[in-house]
Amino acid sequence: MAMKDSEVYKSATIHTVNETINQLKISGFEGLRTCQTLFEMNPNKVEKPIPFNDKGSFVVIEALKYI
């Protein structure tokens, strides 16, 4: 199913990881770390997240902002 056909994603704006990291830095966030998961589309397999963001289908970005 294409994203445009998905009820969840059809109205979403999808940004790349690099775009998001750049916006976080511009907004004053620091200490950015990423991890990724979903390397295989197998709903019966539990995958452990690994560092970085270059291979997985789902990426988490951790960032800190001190005020």
C-alpha positions in Angstrom: 0.0 0.0 0.0 1.3 3.4 -0.9 1.5 6.1 1.7 -1.0 8.3 -0.2 -3.6 5.5 0.2 -3.0 5.1 3.9 -5.5 6.6 6.4 -2.6 7.2 8.8 0.0 8.7 6.4 -2.0 10.3 3.6 -2.1 13.8 5.3 1.4 13.5 6.8 4.5 15.3 5.8 7.4 12.9 5.9 10.9 14.4 6.5 14.2 12.7 6.2 16.3 12.0 9.3 18.9 14.6 8.2 16.2 17.3 7.7 14.8 16.6 11.1 18.3 16.6 12.8 19.1 19.9 11.1 15.8 21.5 12.3 16.5 20.2 15.8 20.0 21.8 15.8 18.7 25.1 14.4 16.1 25.1 17.3 18.9 24.7 19.9 18.8 21.0 20.6 22.0 19.2 21.5 23.3 15.7 22.2 21.5 14.2 19.3 21.6 10.4 19.2 19.7 8.1 16.8 18.8 4.4 16.8 16.9 2.4 14.2 14.8 -0.7 13.8 12.6 -2.6 11.3 15.1 -4.0 9.0 12.9 -6.9 7.9 9.2 -6.5 7.4 8.4 -9.6 9.5 5.7 -9.1 12.1 6.7 -12.4 13.8 10.3 -11.3 14.5 11.3 -9.0 17.4 14.2 -6.8 16.3 16.5 -5.0 18.7 17.2 -1.3 17.8 20.8 -0.5 16.8 22.6 2.8 16.7 22.6 5.2 13.7 20.0 5.7 11.1 21.1 4.4 7.7 19.3 1.0 7.3 16.1 0.8 9.4 12.6 1.7 8.4 11.9 3.4 11.8 14.3 5.8 13.4 14.2 7.4 16.9 16.0 10.7 17.5 16.9 11.7 21.1 17.8 15.3 21.6 18.2 17.6 24.6 17.4 21.3 25.0 18.6 23.2 28.0 16.6 26.3 29.0 
